[in-house]
């Protein structure tokens, strides 16, 4: 990948509980960073093994949701962002609407339903068409 089309911030289950090829497709086109959840380091390690990679990005864990959201916003920089989390605060929702690069917020606490994966696929496909 020359330059990433997007950044993805998500808990490990987003990738480990997905169809086998789906996470690898995301890694080919974007920068992925994991958000710690109750699975901790073991869940993150499972992602690395499932993807056949030796390293994976991890976003630091903050003391509260507001600080955690600010960290993800900083990670996004000027790239489009796919963000999967159990919930989003008002500030994160407003930020997603106001920022220039496209942003997709996906509320999920655990594995993504098929419809949410299709929604993410459409988002990534749209970014790919814009990059052509």
Number of C-alpha atoms within 10 A of each C-alpha: 9 6 8 15 19 25 24 24 24 24 29 26 20 21 25 21 15 15 11 12 10 15 18 15 12 20 16 13 18 21 20 22 20 22 22 18 17 9 13 12 13 10 18 24 17 16 23 17 13 14 19 10 10 8 12 14 13 16 17 13 13 13 8 8 14 14 12 16 19 15 15 21 17 10 16 20 12 14 18 23 27 21 25 23 18 11 13 16 10 10 11 18 14 10 13 19 12 11 11 11 14 17 22 18 17 19 14 18 14 17 16 18 12 11 9 15 17 12 13 18 15 12 18 22 12 12 16 13 8 9 8 5
